[in-house]
Amino acid sequence: MASCVNKCWVFFPIVVVVFCLCTIQFAFAGSIVGWGWNSDGQATPPDGNDFVEIAAGIGYSLALKSDGSIVGWGYNAYGQATPPDGNDFVTIDTGGVPTQPMIPSGYSLALKSDGSIISWGSSPIVLPEGNDYTAIAAGDGHYLALKTDGSIMGWGWNSDGQATPPDGNDFVAIAAGYGHSLALKTNGYIVAWGRNSDGEAIPPDGNDFVAIAAGGQHSLALKSDGSIVAWGHNYYGEATFPDGNDFVAISAGYYHNLALKSDGSIVSWGWSASDQNNPPAGNDFVAIAAGDGHNLAIKKSCKYILAGDLNDDCKVDFSDFEILAAHWLIDCNLDPSNPACMPK
């Protein structure tokens, strides 16, 4: 398995606690589901249950596997859905390069286990040198990278200063939108820069934010109490966030958004011309990714063979006994699809 870079969550307000987890050491990998705009198969993911991260771009998609390799599918005119070989990747992101209006392009980024960045897709862009990077973010022609010392690098399209990050070495997360950028600081504050046509680069006050996401012309943030705030362009309701304080992850598309709840279910809001706001039912999701007009989600799948685990949740508990009670007379020869029939 490839090495990994820790992903960190910062909790406030009394004492700053950075809680880090390696995304490819989780007990759960999973299968991918897709929905929404599917003109090039971007919402039709590959089979398999060993995926640990997903990224949805402009007409195409990427996924990171538990062995550190990357797969891609969908629109591929620029090679953006043809990732490089190797199994030493730890995170991925999808972006675009400004071309003609309504003509999709694609430019992909990946971070390697040695801390270096690699790219593929549309016209080559000079990448920053070094192997001291911990996170990446791809926008629509501009790109960001977070360094181990907490500073940010930017490159690419810079018409509104979106690729010129602020000084400082106290940043813990980054996000790149259509023409603006966001960063989360260690003290829980959000800073923004770049295009600001709809207020997307004017974040709310407060120091209780733990995650950020940048969309087309709007922005999202997750608070430490599990609630969501949004700001910027709101013609399609994309900045009108749902109530509740049980959210654990957010993802911003161009004019729509996704949020993952603590019970494993998905909610969405904003533009829905291609049914991208009709997420699949269920509460077994562990990751989400919103693209230009399609979405992806990872459904959890236990990576271990555990005797008695009938619902593949990596534990044996009363839920397994409920399944057993409902199927007390089991003949796997007659009904091998029965959930109690686990292949050896």
MARMAR-239154 format. One record per residue (C-alpha): x, y negated, z. Coordinates in Angstrom, 1 decimal. Example, Ala and Ser with C-alpha at 12.3 -4.5 7.8 and 13.67 -1.06 7.14 Angstrom:
<pts>
      c1      c2      c3
    12.3     4.5     7.8
    13.7     1.1     7.1
</pts>
This chain:
<pts>
      c1      c2      c3
     0.0     0.0     0.0
     1.2    -3.5    -0.7
     2.3    -5.8     2.1
     0.0    -8.6     2.9
    -0.3   -12.2     4.0
    -2.4   -12.9     7.0
    -5.7   -14.8     6.6
    -6.4   -17.0     9.6
    -9.5   -18.5    11.3
    -9.1   -21.4    13.6
   -11.4   -21.8    16.6
   -12.1   -25.0    18.5
   -12.5   -27.3    20.4
   -10.7   -26.8    23.7
    -7.7   -24.8    22.7
    -6.6   -24.2    19.1
    -6.6   -20.4    18.6
    -5.5   -19.0    15.3
    -6.9   -15.6    14.7
    -5.2   -13.8    11.8
    -6.2   -10.6    10.0
    -4.6    -8.9     7.0
    -7.3    -8.5     4.4
    -5.9    -5.3     3.0
    -5.6    -3.5     6.4
    -9.3    -3.7     7.2
   -11.1    -0.4     7.8
   -13.5    -1.4     5.1
   -12.8    -1.5     1.4
   -15.9    -1.3    -0.8
   -17.7    -1.3    -4.1
   -18.7    -4.5    -6.0
   -22.1    -5.7    -7.1
   -22.7    -8.5    -9.5
   -25.7   -10.6   -10.5
   -26.5   -13.7   -12.5
   -25.3   -14.9   -15.9
   -23.8   -11.8   -17.7
   -23.2   -12.9   -21.3
   -19.7   -11.4   -21.3
   -20.2    -8.6   -18.8
   -18.8   -10.8   -16.0
   -21.6    -9.6   -13.6
   -21.0    -6.0   -14.5
   -18.2    -4.9   -12.2
   -16.1    -1.7   -12.5
   -16.9     1.4   -10.5
   -14.9     2.2    -7.4
   -15.0     1.6    -3.6
   -11.5     0.5    -3.0
   -11.9    -3.3    -3.5
   -10.9    -5.7    -0.8
   -11.2    -9.2    -2.5
   -13.2   -10.7    -5.4
   -13.1   -13.9    -7.4
   -15.7   -15.2    -9.8
   -14.7   -17.6   -12.6
   -16.1   -19.2   -15.7
   -17.5   -16.1   -17.5
   -15.1   -13.7   -16.0
   -14.2   -11.9   -12.7
   -11.2   -10.5   -10.8
   -10.9    -8.1    -8.0
    -8.1    -7.0    -5.7
    -7.8    -3.4    -4.8
    -6.6    -1.8    -1.6
    -3.4    -0.7    -3.3
    -2.5    -4.3    -4.1
    -3.4    -4.1    -7.8
    -5.8    -6.4    -9.7
    -8.5    -5.6   -12.2
   -10.4    -8.1   -14.4
   -13.5    -8.1   -16.6
   -15.7   -10.4   -18.6
   -14.8   -13.3   -21.0
   -11.2   -12.8   -22.0
   -10.4   -15.0   -25.0
    -7.4   -16.5   -23.2
    -6.3   -13.3   -21.4
    -7.6   -14.6   -18.1
    -9.3   -11.2   -17.4
    -6.2    -9.2   -18.2
    -4.1    -9.4   -15.0
    -0.5    -8.4   -14.8
     0.6    -4.9   -13.7
     1.8    -4.3   -10.2
     0.5    -3.5    -6.7
     2.2    -6.2    -4.7
    -0.6    -8.8    -4.8
    -2.4   -10.0    -1.7
    -4.9   -12.6    -2.9
    -6.5   -13.9    -6.1
    -8.4   -16.8    -7.5
   -10.0   -17.9   -10.8
   -10.0   -21.3   -12.3
   -10.4   -23.1   -15.6
    -8.6   -25.4   -18.0
   -10.6   -28.4   -19.4
   -11.5   -27.7   -23.1
   -14.5   -28.6   -25.1
   -17.8   -29.1   -23.2
   -19.6   -25.8   -22.5
   -16.7   -23.8   -23.9
   -15.5   -21.5   -21.2
   -11.8   -21.2   -20.5
    -9.9   -19.4   -17.8
    -6.7   -19.5   -15.8
    -6.0   -17.1   -13.0
    -3.7   -17.1   -10.0
    -2.4   -14.4    -7.7
    -0.2   -14.5    -4.6
     2.3   -11.8    -4.2
     3.4   -10.1    -1.0
     6.8   -11.9    -1.3
     5.0   -15.2    -1.1
     5.4   -16.2    -4.7
     2.7   -17.2    -7.2
     1.9   -15.8   -10.6
    -0.5   -16.9   -13.2
    -2.1   -15.8   -16.5
    -4.8   -17.0   -19.0
    -5.2   -20.3   -20.7
    -2.3   -22.5   -21.8
     0.7   -21.9   -19.5
     1.2   -24.4   -16.7
     4.4   -24.7   -14.8
     4.0   -23.1   -11.4
     5.7   -24.3    -8.2
     8.9   -22.4    -7.4
     9.5   -20.6    -4.1
     8.2   -17.7    -2.1
     6.9   -19.5     0.9
     3.2   -19.6     0.0
     0.4   -18.2     2.1
    -2.8   -19.2     0.2
    -3.9   -20.4    -3.3
    -6.9   -22.2    -4.8
    -7.8   -22.7    -8.4
   -10.0   -25.5    -9.6
   -11.1   -26.5   -13.1
    -7.6   -27.3   -14.4
    -5.9   -28.1   -11.1
    -4.4   -25.8    -8.6
    -3.3   -25.8    -5.0
    -1.0   -23.7    -2.8
    -0.6   -23.7     1.0
     3.0   -23.2     2.2
     4.2   -21.4     5.4
     5.1   -24.7     6.9
     1.5   -25.9     6.6
     2.0   -28.3     3.7
     0.2   -28.3     0.4
     1.5   -28.2    -3.2
    -0.7   -29.3    -6.2
    -0.2   -29.0    -9.9
    -2.1   -29.1   -13.2
    -4.9   -31.6   -14.3
    -4.6   -34.8   -12.2
    -6.9   -37.3   -13.8
    -8.5   -38.2   -10.5
    -5.6   -37.4    -8.2
    -7.0   -33.9    -7.5
    -3.6   -32.3    -7.8
    -1.9   -34.8    -5.5
    -2.5   -33.5    -2.0
    -2.0   -35.6     1.2
     1.2   -35.4     3.2
     1.4   -33.3     6.3
     2.2   -29.8     7.5
    -0.8   -29.2     9.7
    -3.1   -27.6     7.1
    -4.5   -24.0     7.4
    -6.9   -23.7     4.4
    -7.4   -25.2     0.9
   -10.2   -25.3    -1.7
   -10.3   -26.6    -5.3
   -13.4   -27.7    -7.1
   -14.2   -29.2   -10.5
   -12.2   -32.4   -10.0
   -11.8   -32.6    -6.2
    -9.9   -30.8    -3.5
   -10.4   -30.0     0.2
    -8.1   -29.0     3.0
    -8.8   -27.8     6.6
    -6.4   -29.0     9.3
    -5.3   -27.1    12.4
    -7.4   -29.5    14.5
   -10.6   -28.6    12.7
   -10.9   -31.7    10.6
   -11.4   -31.7     6.8
    -9.6   -33.9     4.4
   -10.5   -34.4     0.7
    -9.1   -36.1    -2.4
    -9.7   -36.4    -6.1
   -12.9   -37.1    -8.0
   -15.7   -38.6    -5.9
   -18.5   -39.3    -8.3
   -21.2   -37.8    -5.9
   -19.5   -38.1    -2.6
   -17.9   -34.6    -2.9
   -14.6   -36.0    -1.6
   -16.1   -37.6     1.5
   -16.3   -34.8     4.2
   -18.3   -35.1     7.3
   -16.8   -36.2    10.6
   -16.1   -33.5    13.2
   -13.3   -31.2    14.3
   -15.3   -28.0    14.6
   -14.9   -26.6    11.0
   -13.4   -23.2    10.4
   -13.8   -22.7     6.6
   -14.2   -24.8     3.4
   -15.4   -24.3    -0.2
   -15.4   -26.7    -3.1
   -17.9   -26.4    -5.9
   -18.6   -28.3    -9.2
   -19.3   -31.7    -7.6
   -20.2   -30.6    -4.1
   -18.6   -29.2    -1.0
   -19.4   -26.8     1.8
   -18.0   -26.2     5.3
   -18.6   -23.6     7.9
   -18.6   -24.7    11.5
   -17.4   -22.8    14.6
   -21.0   -22.3    15.7
   -21.8   -20.4    12.5
   -23.8   -23.2    10.9
   -23.1   -24.7     7.4
   -22.9   -28.3     6.2
   -22.8   -29.5     2.6
   -22.2   -32.8     0.8
   -21.9   -34.2    -2.7
   -24.0   -33.6    -5.8
   -27.5   -32.4    -4.9
   -29.6   -32.5    -8.1
   -30.1   -28.7    -7.9
   -30.3   -28.6    -4.1
   -26.7   -27.3    -3.9
   -25.9   -29.6    -1.0
   -29.2   -28.8     0.9
   -27.8   -26.1     3.1
   -29.8   -23.4     4.9
   -30.6   -23.6     8.6
   -29.1   -21.1    11.1
   -25.9   -20.5    13.0
   -25.3   -16.9    12.0
   -23.1   -17.4     9.0
   -19.6   -16.0     8.7
   -18.5   -16.9     5.1
   -19.3   -19.4     2.4
   -18.6   -19.6    -1.4
   -19.4   -22.5    -3.7
   -20.2   -22.0    -7.4
   -20.6   -24.8    -9.9
   -24.1   -25.8    -9.0
   -25.0   -23.1    -6.5
   -23.7   -21.4    -3.3
   -23.6   -18.2    -1.4
   -23.3   -17.5     2.3
   -22.7   -14.3     4.2
   -24.5   -13.8     7.4
   -23.3   -12.0    10.5
   -25.7    -9.1     9.8
   -24.1    -8.5     6.4
   -26.9   -10.0     4.3
   -26.4   -12.7     1.7
   -28.3   -16.0     1.2
   -28.0   -18.4    -1.8
   -29.3   -21.8    -2.9
   -28.9   -24.4    -5.7
   -29.2   -23.9    -9.4
   -30.6   -20.6   -10.5
   -31.1   -20.7   -14.3
   -29.5   -17.2   -14.6
   -31.0   -15.7   -11.4
   -27.7   -16.3    -9.6
   -29.8   -17.2    -6.5
   -31.4   -13.7    -6.3
   -28.8   -11.8    -4.3
   -29.2    -8.1    -3.8
   -31.0    -7.0    -0.7
   -29.1    -5.2     2.1
   -27.0    -6.0     5.1
   -23.8    -4.0     4.2
   -21.9    -6.8     2.5
   -18.5    -7.9     3.6
   -17.3   -10.5     1.0
   -18.9   -12.9    -1.5
   -17.7   -14.9    -4.5
   -19.7   -17.5    -6.5
   -18.7   -18.3   -10.0
   -19.9   -20.7   -12.7
   -23.2   -18.9   -13.2
   -22.7   -15.4   -11.7
   -21.9   -13.9    -8.4
   -20.1   -11.0    -6.9
   -20.2    -9.3    -3.5
   -18.4    -6.4    -1.9
   -20.4    -3.7    -0.1
   -18.6    -2.0     2.7
   -17.4     1.5     2.4
   -15.5     3.3     5.1
   -12.0     4.3     4.0
   -11.9     7.2     6.4
   -13.5    10.7     6.4
   -15.2    10.8     9.7
   -17.2    13.9    10.7
   -20.8    12.9    11.6
   -20.6     9.5     9.9
   -23.7     9.9     7.7
   -24.2     6.3     6.7
   -20.5     5.5     5.8
   -20.2     2.8     8.5
   -16.9     4.1     9.9
   -18.5     5.2    13.2
   -20.7     7.9    14.6
   -23.6     6.4    16.6
   -27.4     6.7    17.0
   -28.0     5.5    13.4
   -26.4     8.8    12.3
   -28.6    10.8    14.6
   -31.6     9.0    13.1
   -30.6    10.1     9.6
   -30.0    13.6    10.9
   -33.4    13.7    12.6
   -35.1    12.6     9.4
   -33.4    15.4     7.5
   -33.4    18.1    10.2
   -33.8    20.9     7.6
   -30.9    20.4     5.3
   -29.9    22.6     2.4
   -27.0    21.0     0.5
   -27.2    23.7    -2.2
   -30.7    22.5    -3.0
   -30.2    18.8    -2.3
   -26.5    17.8    -2.6
   -27.5    14.1    -2.8
   -28.8    14.3     0.8
   -26.8    11.7     2.8
   -26.0    14.3     5.4
   -24.2    16.4     2.7
   -20.6    15.0     2.8
   -18.2    16.5     0.2
   -15.1    18.1     1.7
</pts>
